[in-house]
Amino acid sequence: MRTQEIFRALSDPSRRKVLKLLREGSKTAGELAENFDMTKGSLSHHFNVLKSADLVRCERRGQTQVYSLNTTVFEDVAALWFDLYGVERKEGERE
């Protein structure tokens, strides 16, 4: 897990908003862009940070980019938080 990249990605409010929007399901770059008042270049930068942290997946469908959450990484981050704060996992949960 790329812990430093994950926390860097989560530190920005715009990137957190992208993640919240993706909780509803996969969205195209255009659908996500409708929720922001920034240039395509700025949004592209945020998408790249999220991709490099492996928090989102990107699939090309023709000329369209479709983004979705990478839930496996979120499970790993949750496990890290549980370890940091002494919360014990239930038997059978992923470590």
Biopython code that builds the backbone (N, CA, C, O; Angstrom):
import numpy as np
from Bio.PDB.StructureBuilder import StructureBuilder

atoms = [
    (1, "MET", "N", (0.854, -1.177, 0.000)),
    (1, "MET", "CA", (0.000, 0.000, 0.000)),
    (1, "MET", "C", (0.898, 1.237, 0.000)),
    (1, "MET", "O", (1.915, 1.280, 0.691)),
    (2, "ARG", "N", (0.518, 2.208, -0.759)),
    (2, "ARG", "CA", (1.270, 3.463, -0.887)),
    (2, "ARG", "C", (0.712, 4.477, 0.107)),
    (2, "ARG", "O", (-0.003, 5.398, -0.288)),
    (3, "THR", "N", (1.021, 4.324, 1.356)),
    (3, "THR", "CA", (0.421, 5.125, 2.417)),
    (3, "THR", "C", (0.629, 6.613, 2.218)),
    (3, "THR", "O", (-0.320, 7.386, 2.346)),
    (4, "GLN", "N", (1.840, 7.032, 1.909)),
    (4, "GLN", "CA", (2.118, 8.465, 1.746)),
    (4, "GLN", "C", (1.304, 9.053, 0.590)),
    (4, "GLN", "O", (0.749, 10.144, 0.718)),
    (5, "GLU", "N", (1.232, 8.349, -0.517)),
    (5, "GLU", "CA", (0.449, 8.838, -1.662)),
    (5, "GLU", "C", (-1.039, 8.879, -1.344)),
    (5, "GLU", "O", (-1.747, 9.781, -1.792)),
    (6, "ILE", "N", (-1.510, 7.919, -0.581)),
    (6, "ILE", "CA", (-2.934, 7.892, -0.204)),
    (6, "ILE", "C", (-3.279, 9.106, 0.641)),
    (6, "ILE", "O", (-4.269, 9.788, 0.376)),
    (7, "PHE", "N", (-2.464, 9.384, 1.664)),
    (7, "PHE", "CA", (-2.770, 10.518, 2.531)),
    (7, "PHE", "C", (-2.595, 11.847, 1.801)),
    (7, "PHE", "O", (-3.307, 12.809, 2.088)),
    (8, "ARG", "N", (-1.666, 11.906, 0.874)),
    (8, "ARG", "CA", (-1.521, 13.117, 0.048)),
    (8, "ARG", "C", (-2.783, 13.325, -0.777)),
    (8, "ARG", "O", (-3.296, 14.440, -0.873)),
    (9, "ALA", "N", (-3.277, 12.247, -1.370)),
    (9, "ALA", "CA", (-4.488, 12.344, -2.188)),
    (9, "ALA", "C", (-5.689, 12.760, -1.343)),
    (9, "ALA", "O", (-6.507, 13.567, -1.784)),
    (10, "LEU", "N", (-5.798, 12.224, -0.153)),
    (10, "LEU", "CA", (-6.943, 12.519, 0.719)),
    (10, "LEU", "C", (-6.865, 13.901, 1.360)),
    (10, "LEU", "O", (-7.852, 14.381, 1.917)),
    (11, "SER", "N", (-5.709, 14.539, 1.285)),
    (11, "SER", "CA", (-5.538, 15.833, 1.951)),
    (11, "SER", "C", (-6.247, 16.981, 1.233)),
    (11, "SER", "O", (-6.444, 18.043, 1.824)),
    (12, "ASP", "N", (-6.629, 16.793, -0.012)),
    (12, "ASP", "CA", (-7.231, 17.873, -0.788)),
    (12, "ASP", "C", (-8.756, 17.749, -0.823)),
    (12, "ASP", "O", (-9.278, 16.678, -1.132)),
    (13, "PRO", "N", (-9.475, 18.831, -0.511)),
    (13, "PRO", "CA", (-10.943, 18.778, -0.497)),
    (13, "PRO", "C", (-11.561, 18.426, -1.853)),
    (13, "PRO", "O", (-12.588, 17.748, -1.902)),
    (14, "SER", "N", (-10.959, 18.870, -2.937)),
    (14, "SER", "CA", (-11.501, 18.549, -4.263)),
    (14, "SER", "C", (-11.404, 17.053, -4.551)),
    (14, "SER", "O", (-12.324, 16.460, -5.115)),
    (15, "ARG", "N", (-10.291, 16.454, -4.162)),
    (15, "ARG", "CA", (-10.134, 15.016, -4.383)),
    (15, "ARG", "C", (-11.072, 14.228, -3.483)),
    (15, "ARG", "O", (-11.601, 13.197, -3.897)),
    (16, "ARG", "N", (-11.287, 14.697, -2.257)),
    (16, "ARG", "CA", (-12.263, 14.027, -1.387)),
    (16, "ARG", "C", (-13.659, 14.117, -1.984)),
    (16, "ARG", "O", (-14.447, 13.178, -1.867)),
    (17, "LYS", "N", (-13.972, 15.249, -2.629)),
    (17, "LYS", "CA", (-15.280, 15.400, -3.270)),
    (17, "LYS", "C", (-15.420, 14.416, -4.431)),
    (17, "LYS", "O", (-16.487, 13.830, -4.617)),
    (18, "VAL", "N", (-14.372, 14.231, -5.200)),
    (18, "VAL", "CA", (-14.406, 13.247, -6.287)),
    (18, "VAL", "C", (-14.723, 11.860, -5.717)),
    (18, "VAL", "O", (-15.555, 11.132, -6.260)),
    (19, "LEU", "N", (-14.055, 11.508, -4.627)),
    (19, "LEU", "CA", (-14.281, 10.196, -4.019)),
    (19, "LEU", "C", (-15.719, 10.059, -3.524)),
    (19, "LEU", "O", (-16.330, 9.000, -3.672)),
    (20, "LYS", "N", (-16.258, 11.122, -2.939)),
    (20, "LYS", "CA", (-17.654, 11.081, -2.479)),
    (20, "LYS", "C", (-18.605, 10.893, -3.652)),
    (20, "LYS", "O", (-19.571, 10.135, -3.557)),
    (21, "LEU", "N", (-18.337, 11.576, -4.750)),
    (21, "LEU", "CA", (-19.184, 11.429, -5.940)),
    (21, "LEU", "C", (-19.119, 10.009, -6.491)),
    (21, "LEU", "O", (-20.121, 9.483, -6.976)),
    (22, "LEU", "N", (-17.953, 9.393, -6.419)),
    (22, "LEU", "CA", (-17.789, 8.042, -6.943)),
    (22, "LEU", "C", (-18.406, 6.974, -6.035)),
    (22, "LEU", "O", (-18.585, 5.831, -6.455)),
    (23, "ARG", "N", (-18.728, 7.341, -4.801)),
    (23, "ARG", "CA", (-19.434, 6.385, -3.934)),
    (23, "ARG", "C", (-20.787, 6.017, -4.530)),
    (23, "ARG", "O", (-21.303, 4.925, -4.292)),
    (24, "GLU", "N", (-21.358, 6.941, -5.309)),
    (24, "GLU", "CA", (-22.656, 6.701, -5.941)),
    (24, "GLU", "C", (-22.543, 5.758, -7.125)),
    (24, "GLU", "O", (-23.554, 5.225, -7.583)),
    (25, "GLY", "N", (-21.345, 5.541, -7.624)),
    (25, "GLY", "CA", (-21.118, 4.660, -8.769)),
    (25, "GLY", "C", (-20.141, 5.281, -9.744)),
    (25, "GLY", "O", (-19.737, 6.434, -9.588)),
    (26, "SER", "N", (-19.769, 4.522, -10.732)),
    (26, "SER", "CA", (-18.813, 4.978, -11.743)),
    (26, "SER", "C", (-19.346, 6.204, -12.473)),
    (26, "SER", "O", (-20.547, 6.339, -12.704)),
    (27, "LYS", "N", (-18.418, 7.097, -12.834)),
    (27, "LYS", "CA", (-18.788, 8.320, -13.551)),
    (27, "LYS", "C", (-17.706, 8.637, -14.583)),
    (27, "LYS", "O", (-16.531, 8.317, -14.403)),
    (28, "THR", "N", (-18.139, 9.270, -15.660)),
    (28, "THR", "CA", (-17.175, 9.720, -16.658)),
    (28, "THR", "C", (-16.471, 10.967, -16.130)),
    (28, "THR", "O", (-16.935, 11.610, -15.188)),
    (29, "ALA", "N", (-15.351, 11.291, -16.754)),
    (29, "ALA", "CA", (-14.630, 12.506, -16.377)),
    (29, "ALA", "C", (-15.533, 13.724, -16.556)),
    (29, "ALA", "O", (-15.499, 14.644, -15.739)),
    (30, "GLY", "N", (-16.331, 13.737, -17.607)),
    (30, "GLY", "CA", (-17.250, 14.854, -17.847)),
    (30, "GLY", "C", (-18.312, 14.979, -16.771)),
    (30, "GLY", "O", (-18.632, 16.086, -16.340)),
    (31, "GLU", "N", (-18.860, 13.858, -16.335)),
    (31, "GLU", "CA", (-19.867, 13.877, -15.267)),
    (31, "GLU", "C", (-19.268, 14.410, -13.971)),
    (31, "GLU", "O", (-19.912, 15.169, -13.246)),
    (32, "LEU", "N", (-18.043, 14.010, -13.687)),
    (32, "LEU", "CA", (-17.373, 14.520, -12.484)),
    (32, "LEU", "C", (-17.081, 16.006, -12.618)),
    (32, "LEU", "O", (-17.248, 16.766, -11.664)),
    (33, "ALA", "N", (-16.643, 16.422, -13.806)),
    (33, "ALA", "CA", (-16.276, 17.821, -14.040)),
    (33, "ALA", "C", (-17.451, 18.765, -13.819)),
    (33, "ALA", "O", (-17.255, 19.916, -13.429)),
    (34, "GLU", "N", (-18.677, 18.289, -14.064)),
    (34, "GLU", "CA", (-19.865, 19.125, -13.872)),
    (34, "GLU", "C", (-20.014, 19.620, -12.434)),
    (34, "GLU", "O", (-20.721, 20.596, -12.182)),
    (35, "ASN", "N", (-19.354, 18.953, -11.500)),
    (35, "ASN", "CA", (-19.470, 19.279, -10.081)),
    (35, "ASN", "C", (-18.381, 20.218, -9.581)),
    (35, "ASN", "O", (-18.309, 20.509, -8.387)),
    (36, "PHE", "N", (-17.526, 20.696, -10.498)),
    (36, "PHE", "CA", (-16.397, 21.521, -10.098)),
    (36, "PHE", "C", (-16.309, 22.770, -10.966)),
    (36, "PHE", "O", (-16.689, 22.770, -12.137)),
    (37, "ASP", "N", (-15.802, 23.820, -10.360)),
    (37, "ASP", "CA", (-15.558, 25.061, -11.085)),
    (37, "ASP", "C", (-14.045, 25.239, -11.216)),
    (37, "ASP", "O", (-13.442, 26.096, -10.571)),
    (38, "MET", "N", (-13.450, 24.399, -12.074)),
    (38, "MET", "CA", (-12.008, 24.485, -12.303)),
    (38, "MET", "C", (-11.713, 24.007, -13.720)),
    (38, "MET", "O", (-12.566, 23.412, -14.379)),
    (39, "THR", "N", (-10.514, 24.272, -14.170)),
    (39, "THR", "CA", (-10.133, 23.919, -15.539)),
    (39, "THR", "C", (-9.998, 22.402, -15.679)),
    (39, "THR", "O", (-9.824, 21.684, -14.695)),
    (40, "LYS", "N", (-10.083, 21.940, -16.916)),
    (40, "LYS", "CA", (-9.894, 20.515, -17.192)),
    (40, "LYS", "C", (-8.503, 20.062, -16.777)),
    (40, "LYS", "O", (-8.320, 18.936, -16.313)),
    (41, "GLY", "N", (-7.517, 20.951, -16.946)),
    (41, "GLY", "CA", (-6.150, 20.627, -16.542)),
    (41, "GLY", "C", (-6.033, 20.394, -15.046)),
    (41, "GLY", "O", (-5.354, 19.467, -14.605)),
    (42, "SER", "N", (-6.701, 21.243, -14.263)),
    (42, "SER", "CA", (-6.678, 21.080, -12.806)),
    (42, "SER", "C", (-7.368, 19.781, -12.400)),
    (42, "SER", "O", (-6.872, 19.045, -11.546)),
    (43, "LEU", "N", (-8.512, 19.508, -13.019)),
    (43, "LEU", "CA", (-9.215, 18.259, -12.709)),
    (43, "LEU", "C", (-8.375, 17.053, -13.104)),
    (43, "LEU", "O", (-8.323, 16.066, -12.371)),
    (44, "SER", "N", (-7.726, 17.125, -14.239)),
    (44, "SER", "CA", (-6.872, 16.035, -14.689)),
    (44, "SER", "C", (-5.768, 15.767, -13.667)),
    (44, "SER", "O", (-5.437, 14.614, -13.387)),
    (45, "HIS", "N", (-5.202, 16.839, -13.113)),
    (45, "HIS", "CA", (-4.173, 16.689, -12.076)),
    (45, "HIS", "C", (-4.745, 15.933, -10.876)),
    (45, "HIS", "O", (-4.113, 15.005, -10.371)),
    (46, "HIS", "N", (-5.935, 16.324, -10.418)),
    (46, "HIS", "CA", (-6.557, 15.656, -9.276)),
    (46, "HIS", "C", (-6.838, 14.183, -9.582)),
    (46, "HIS", "O", (-6.613, 13.318, -8.735)),
    (47, "PHE", "N", (-7.330, 13.897, -10.797)),
    (47, "PHE", "CA", (-7.578, 12.507, -11.182)),
    (47, "PHE", "C", (-6.281, 11.708, -11.170)),
    (47, "PHE", "O", (-6.263, 10.562, -10.720)),
    (48, "ASN", "N", (-5.201, 12.301, -11.658)),
    (48, "ASN", "CA", (-3.911, 11.603, -11.682)),
    (48, "ASN", "C", (-3.384, 11.312, -10.288)),
    (48, "ASN", "O", (-2.810, 10.249, -10.051)),
    (49, "VAL", "N", (-3.573, 12.251, -9.357)),
    (49, "VAL", "CA", (-3.147, 12.022, -7.966)),
    (49, "VAL", "C", (-3.938, 10.860, -7.374)),
    (49, "VAL", "O", (-3.372, 9.997, -6.703)),
    (50, "LEU", "N", (-5.244, 10.838, -7.623)),
    (50, "LEU", "CA", (-6.084, 9.749, -7.105)),
    (50, "LEU", "C", (-5.707, 8.414, -7.741)),
    (50, "LEU", "O", (-5.704, 7.385, -7.066)),
    (51, "LYS", "N", (-5.389, 8.425, -9.033)),
    (51, "LYS", "CA", (-4.979, 7.185, -9.703)),
    (51, "LYS", "C", (-3.630, 6.700, -9.181)),
    (51, "LYS", "O", (-3.446, 5.502, -8.964)),
    (52, "SER", "N", (-2.682, 7.622, -8.977)),
    (52, "SER", "CA", (-1.359, 7.195, -8.506)),
    (52, "SER", "C", (-1.415, 6.651, -7.082)),
    (52, "SER", "O", (-0.591, 5.821, -6.695)),
    (53, "ALA", "N", (-2.385, 7.119, -6.311)),
    (53, "ALA", "CA", (-2.583, 6.575, -4.956)),
    (53, "ALA", "C", (-3.402, 5.285, -5.004)),
    (53, "ALA", "O", (-3.616, 4.642, -3.976)),
    (54, "ASP", "N", (-3.853, 4.917, -6.188)),
    (54, "ASP", "CA", (-4.642, 3.713, -6.429)),
    (54, "ASP", "C", (-6.013, 3.768, -5.738)),
    (54, "ASP", "O", (-6.603, 2.731, -5.435)),
    (55, "LEU", "N", (-6.508, 4.980, -5.494)),
    (55, "LEU", "CA", (-7.828, 5.143, -4.876)),
    (55, "LEU", "C", (-8.957, 5.051, -5.893)),
    (55, "LEU", "O", (-10.090, 4.720, -5.544)),
    (56, "VAL", "N", (-8.645, 5.343, -7.150)),
    (56, "VAL", "CA", (-9.639, 5.224, -8.217)),
    (56, "VAL", "C", (-9.058, 4.413, -9.365)),
    (56, "VAL", "O", (-7.846, 4.342, -9.570)),
    (57, "ARG", "N", (-9.967, 3.814, -10.092)),
    (57, "ARG", "CA", (-9.607, 3.104, -11.317)),
    (57, "ARG", "C", (-10.135, 3.908, -12.484)),
    (57, "ARG", "O", (-11.153, 4.589, -12.367)),
    (58, "CYS", "N", (-9.463, 3.832, -13.582)),
    (58, "CYS", "CA", (-9.884, 4.550, -14.779)),
    (58, "CYS", "C", (-9.915, 3.570, -15.940)),
    (58, "CYS", "O", (-8.948, 2.857, -16.208)),
    (59, "GLU", "N", (-11.052, 3.556, -16.618)),
    (59, "GLU", "CA", (-11.227, 2.683, -17.772)),
    (59, "GLU", "C", (-11.573, 3.541, -18.977)),
    (59, "GLU", "O", (-12.468, 4.383, -18.911)),
    (60, "ARG", "N", (-10.877, 3.331, -20.057)),
    (60, "ARG", "CA", (-11.153, 4.075, -21.286)),
    (60, "ARG", "C", (-12.220, 3.325, -22.074)),
    (60, "ARG", "O", (-12.091, 2.136, -22.365)),
    (61, "ARG", "N", (-13.273, 4.057, -22.407)),
    (61, "ARG", "CA", (-14.330, 3.511, -23.267)),
    (61, "ARG", "C", (-14.432, 4.435, -24.476)),
    (61, "ARG", "O", (-15.099, 5.468, -24.430)),
    (62, "GLY", "N", (-13.774, 4.053, -25.534)),
    (62, "GLY", "CA", (-13.686, 4.926, -26.706)),
    (62, "GLY", "C", (-12.857, 6.143, -26.340)),
    (62, "GLY", "O", (-11.700, 6.015, -25.941)),
    (63, "GLN", "N", (-13.442, 7.316, -26.473)),
    (63, "GLN", "CA", (-12.736, 8.550, -26.107)),
    (63, "GLN", "C", (-13.103, 9.022, -24.706)),
    (63, "GLN", "O", (-12.689, 10.102, -24.284)),
    (64, "THR", "N", (-13.874, 8.222, -23.992)),
    (64, "THR", "CA", (-14.359, 8.603, -22.667)),
    (64, "THR", "C", (-13.576, 7.879, -21.580)),
    (64, "THR", "O", (-13.285, 6.689, -21.699)),
    (65, "GLN", "N", (-13.238, 8.609, -20.521)),
    (65, "GLN", "CA", (-12.598, 8.034, -19.344)),
    (65, "GLN", "C", (-13.678, 7.805, -18.291)),
    (65, "GLN", "O", (-14.425, 8.725, -17.959)),
    (66, "VAL", "N", (-13.765, 6.590, -17.766)),
    (66, "VAL", "CA", (-14.754, 6.273, -16.732)),
    (66, "VAL", "C", (-13.999, 5.944, -15.448)),
    (66, "VAL", "O", (-13.125, 5.078, -15.431)),
    (67, "TYR", "N", (-14.350, 6.648, -14.375)),
    (67, "TYR", "CA", (-13.680, 6.482, -13.089)),
    (67, "TYR", "C", (-14.574, 5.719, -12.119)),
    (67, "TYR", "O", (-15.797, 5.858, -12.136)),
    (68, "SER", "N", (-13.940, 4.915, -11.276)),
    (68, "SER", "CA", (-14.648, 4.204, -10.215)),
    (68, "SER", "C", (-13.716, 4.076, -9.013)),
    (68, "SER", "O", (-12.497, 4.196, -9.141)),
    (69, "LEU", "N", (-14.306, 3.830, -7.849)),
    (69, "LEU", "CA", (-13.517, 3.665, -6.630)),
    (69, "LEU", "C", (-12.797, 2.325, -6.646)),
    (69, "LEU", "O", (-13.327, 1.330, -7.140)),
    (70, "ASN", "N", (-11.607, 2.310, -6.109)),
    (70, "ASN", "CA", (-10.879, 1.065, -5.883)),
    (70, "ASN", "C", (-11.099, 0.707, -4.415)),
    (70, "ASN", "O", (-10.336, 1.121, -3.542)),
    (71, "THR", "N", (-12.136, -0.057, -4.159)),
    (71, "THR", "CA", (-12.533, -0.324, -2.774)),
    (71, "THR", "C", (-11.501, -1.140, -2.003)),
    (71, "THR", "O", (-11.459, -1.067, -0.775)),
    (72, "THR", "N", (-10.681, -1.902, -2.683)),
    (72, "THR", "CA", (-9.651, -2.688, -2.000)),
    (72, "THR", "C", (-8.709, -1.782, -1.219)),
    (72, "THR", "O", (-8.344, -2.102, -0.088)),
    (73, "VAL", "N", (-8.314, -0.664, -1.801)),
    (73, "VAL", "CA", (-7.411, 0.264, -1.121)),
    (73, "VAL", "C", (-8.100, 0.866, 0.095)),
    (73, "VAL", "O", (-7.465, 1.057, 1.132)),
    (74, "PHE", "N", (-9.393, 1.167, -0.018)),
    (74, "PHE", "CA", (-10.115, 1.717, 1.132)),
    (74, "PHE", "C", (-10.175, 0.711, 2.277)),
    (74, "PHE", "O", (-10.111, 1.095, 3.445)),
    (75, "GLU", "N", (-10.296, -0.557, 1.952)),
    (75, "GLU", "CA", (-10.264, -1.585, 2.993)),
    (75, "GLU", "C", (-8.899, -1.607, 3.680)),
    (75, "GLU", "O", (-8.814, -1.744, 4.901)),
    (76, "ASP", "N", (-7.841, -1.473, 2.894)),
    (76, "ASP", "CA", (-6.488, -1.451, 3.454)),
    (76, "ASP", "C", (-6.275, -0.225, 4.344)),
    (76, "ASP", "O", (-5.651, -0.324, 5.401)),
    (77, "VAL", "N", (-6.794, 0.933, 3.917)),
    (77, "VAL", "CA", (-6.668, 2.157, 4.718)),
    (77, "VAL", "C", (-7.439, 2.007, 6.021)),
    (77, "VAL", "O", (-6.957, 2.415, 7.078)),
    (78, "ALA", "N", (-8.624, 1.431, 5.955)),
    (78, "ALA", "CA", (-9.421, 1.214, 7.170)),
    (78, "ALA", "C", (-8.661, 0.309, 8.136)),
    (78, "ALA", "O", (-8.640, 0.563, 9.340)),
    (79, "ALA", "N", (-8.041, -0.740, 7.615)),
    (79, "ALA", "CA", (-7.255, -1.635, 8.473)),
    (79, "ALA", "C", (-6.093, -0.891, 9.116)),
    (79, "ALA", "O", (-5.782, -1.115, 10.285)),
    (80, "LEU", "N", (-5.448, -0.002, 8.354)),
    (80, "LEU", "CA", (-4.358, 0.806, 8.899)),
    (80, "LEU", "C", (-4.851, 1.674, 10.049)),
    (80, "LEU", "O", (-4.207, 1.745, 11.096)),
    (81, "TRP", "N", (-6.001, 2.338, 9.857)),
    (81, "TRP", "CA", (-6.563, 3.180, 10.917)),
    (81, "TRP", "C", (-6.887, 2.357, 12.157)),
    (81, "TRP", "O", (-6.624, 2.791, 13.279)),
    (82, "PHE", "N", (-7.456, 1.174, 11.960)),
    (82, "PHE", "CA", (-7.770, 0.313, 13.101)),
    (82, "PHE", "C", (-6.497, -0.043, 13.855)),
    (82, "PHE", "O", (-6.481, -0.035, 15.086)),
    (83, "ASP", "N", (-5.428, -0.355, 13.123)),
    (83, "ASP", "CA", (-4.156, -0.685, 13.758)),
    (83, "ASP", "C", (-3.581, 0.514, 14.510)),
    (83, "ASP", "O", (-3.073, 0.364, 15.621)),
    (84, "LEU", "N", (-3.658, 1.701, 13.910)),
    (84, "LEU", "CA", (-3.106, 2.899, 14.535)),
    (84, "LEU", "C", (-3.821, 3.268, 15.833)),
    (84, "LEU", "O", (-3.197, 3.731, 16.787)),
    (85, "TYR", "N", (-5.116, 3.062, 15.855)),
    (85, "TYR", "CA", (-5.912, 3.514, 16.992)),
    (85, "TYR", "C", (-6.339, 2.377, 17.910)),
    (85, "TYR", "O", (-7.208, 2.553, 18.763)),
    (86, "GLY", "N", (-5.727, 1.219, 17.732)),
    (86, "GLY", "CA", (-5.946, 0.126, 18.667)),
    (86, "GLY", "C", (-7.302, -0.529, 18.584)),
    (86, "GLY", "O", (-7.723, -1.183, 19.538)),
    (87, "VAL", "N", (-7.996, -0.375, 17.480)),
    (87, "VAL", "CA", (-9.284, -1.030, 17.315)),
    (87, "VAL", "C", (-9.011, -2.436, 16.816)),
    (87, "VAL", "O", (-8.355, -2.637, 15.794)),
    (88, "GLU", "N", (-9.526, -3.400, 17.555)),
    (88, "GLU", "CA", (-9.288, -4.779, 17.147)),
    (88, "GLU", "C", (-10.260, -5.183, 16.060)),
    (88, "GLU", "O", (-11.443, -4.842, 16.098)),
    (89, "ARG", "N", (-9.741, -5.916, 15.091)),
    (89, "ARG", "CA", (-10.589, -6.440, 14.021)),
    (89, "ARG", "C", (-11.290, -7.699, 14.507)),
    (89, "ARG", "O", (-10.791, -8.429, 15.364)),
    (90, "LYS", "N", (-12.454, -7.925, 13.933)),
    (90, "LYS", "CA", (-13.194, -9.146, 14.244)),
    (90, "LYS", "C", (-12.533, -10.309, 13.530)),
    (90, "LYS", "O", (-11.868, -10.134, 12.509)),
    (91, "GLU", "N", (-12.720, -11.473, 14.068)),
    (91, "GLU", "CA", (-12.149, -12.662, 13.471)),
    (91, "GLU", "C", (-12.616, -12.829, 12.035)),
    (91, "GLU", "O", (-13.807, -12.704, 11.749)),
    (92, "GLY", "N", (-11.700, -13.109, 11.143)),
    (92, "GLY", "CA", (-12.026, -13.326, 9.743)),
    (92, "GLY", "C", (-11.893, -12.075, 8.891)),
    (92, "GLY", "O", (-11.984, -12.175, 7.668)),
    (93, "GLU", "N", (-11.677, -10.882, 9.486)),
    (93, "GLU", "CA", (-11.512, -9.656, 8.706)),
    (93, "GLU", "C", (-10.114, -9.615, 8.131)),
    (93, "GLU", "O", (-9.171, -10.166, 8.698)),
    (94, "ARG", "N", (-9.998, -8.949, 6.991)),
    (94, "ARG", "CA", (-8.727, -8.820, 6.303)),
    (94, "ARG", "C", (-7.717, -8.048, 7.115)),
    (94, "ARG", "O", (-8.062, -7.065, 7.771)),
    (95, "GLU", "N", (-6.485, -8.479, 7.079)),
    (95, "GLU", "CA", (-5.423, -7.734, 7.745)),
    (95, "GLU", "C", (-4.586, -7.006, 6.781)),
    (95, "GLU", "O", (-3.640, -6.324, 7.177)),
]
sb = StructureBuilder()
sb.init_structure("model")
sb.init_model(0)
sb.init_chain("A")
sb.init_seg("    ")
for serial, (resi, resn, name, xyz) in enumerate(atoms, 1):
    if name == "N":
        sb.init_residue(resn, " ", resi, " ")
    sb.init_atom(name, np.array(xyz, "f"), 0.0, 1.0, " ", f" {name:<3s}", serial, name[0])
structure = sb.get_structure()
